[in-house]
């Protein structure tokens, strides 16, 4: 299958393939976007290359996906933009269910701090070398990860104290 990539995206894929030949797992397009799945251990070096050499200077988002599969259950996706070349790529890494871990890219983009904290809080993916990995939405002592597929739709009764439904009367 051959991809119809713009010149900029083809340059990006060629550069990554040349510099990281054994770390690129697949490149595909879906709904007009380009996705590059890489080996998890190469995320920092590939992100550094994308930023410094290929001008993907803007990290727009990092989000998690629970694939709910027996192998490589969790996926972390980096939404990267080259403002100079008006190009977008989605970089994807996968990790196992038992101890989902990915290296932090806060050394490449400082804004990754909050994005990684959100993925940690909602999915339980740990980011190694993160400067302040703690929950961002849920209480620190909350034992669950609400965006995992096995988390009940209505939550777990009694797992968190909820405010009353009626206002206090004076």
N, C-alpha and C positions, 0 to 999 in steps of 0.2 A: 504494500500500500504506500503510495507516495503522497506527501502532504503538499498542499498548495499554500506555501507560506509567503508573506511579504518579504521583501529584501532584508529588512531589518530583523525580522524574526528568523529568517534563514541564517543570517550572520550570527545571531545569538546561538542557535542550535549548533551551527558548525563550530563556533568557538568553544562551546561546552564539550562537544564531542572530541575536539582536538585536545583540549587541556585536561579533560576528565573522562578518558575513553571507557574506563571500567566502572564509572560511577553513574552513568546515565542508563536508566532502566528502560524507559520508553518515552516517546514524544508523540502526542496526538492532539487533534483539534476536536472541540465539541462546542456547538452553538457559536462558532466564530472565534472562540478563545483557544489559545495554545497552552497545553499542559505539558510539563516536563517532570516526570517522576524520577527521583534520584535515590541513591543509597543514603540511608539515614546518617551514616558517619561522615558524609561529605557536605552536609548542609552549610556549615560555616565557611568552608573554603569556596564552595560554589557561589554562595551569596556574596562573599567578598569579591570574587571575580566578576560577578554580574554588576555589582555596584561600581567597582574601581575601573574595570576595563570596558564594560559594555554600557555604562551610564544608566543602569537601573537604580537611580538614586532614591526613588520614592517607594517605601514600603507602605502600601495602602491598607493592608489588613493581613492578619493571620487568623485562620479559623480551623476548628477541629471537625472531624467527621468520624462518627462511629459506624464503621462498615458492618458491624455485627456478624463477623465471620470468625472461623476458628483460627485462622492464621492472619497475622498482620491486621489486627482488628481496627486499630486507630490510624487515622491519617491526619497529618498537619499540612495545611496548604498556605503558601505565602503568595500574596497578590502583589506583584512587583510592576512598577511603571518606569519606563524611560521617557521622561518629559521631553528631552531633546529630540528623540526619534519618534515620539508619539507611538509607543509600543507597550503592550502588556503581556506578561507571562505569568502563569500560575505554576509555582514550584511545589512539588508534592513529595512528602516523605511518609513512610509507614512505620508503625511500631506495634509490638506485640501487646496482648491484653494483660499478661501477668505483671509486667513492670514497664509500662509505657514511658520511654525516655527519649528525648531528642536534645541535642546541644542547643543552647540559647544563641540567638543571633543578635543579642543586645550589643555585642561588640562591633557589629556592622551597622545596625540602625538602633539608636537609643530608644526610639518609639516602640520597638518590639517588646519593651518591658511590659506595658499594660496588655498588649495583645496576648503575650505568652501567659500572663497571669490569668487572663480570662479563659484560655484553653485549659490551663491547669485546673481552675476552679470548676469548670463545667464538665470536663472529660476525665480529669485525673492524670493527664500527661505531664510528666515532670520534665522541666527544662534544666539540664545540667549547666552549671556556671551562671545561672541567672542571679543578678545582684540582689533581688528581693522577692523571691518566689513565695507568695502567700496568697490566700484567697482575696478576691476583689469584690465579689457580690455576696457570697454566702458567709455565715459566721465561721471563724477559724476552727471551732470544734465540730463543725458539721461533718459527718462521716460519709456522705454520699456525693455523687457527681450527677447533677440533674439532667444533663443532656446525653447521658448514656442510655442506650435503648432499653435496658432492663429497669430503668427508673420508672416507677408508676406515674401515669399521667396526672393523677391527682395528688402526687407526693406521698410521703410516708407519714401517716398520722403520728403526731407527737415528736417528730424528729426536730422540729423547730417551733419555738413559741411564736404564735401569731398574735397580732393586735386584736382587740375586741372589735366587734362589728358595729357597735353603737357608740356614739361619742359620750364622754363623761358629762353628767349633768351637774351644773353648779348650784 
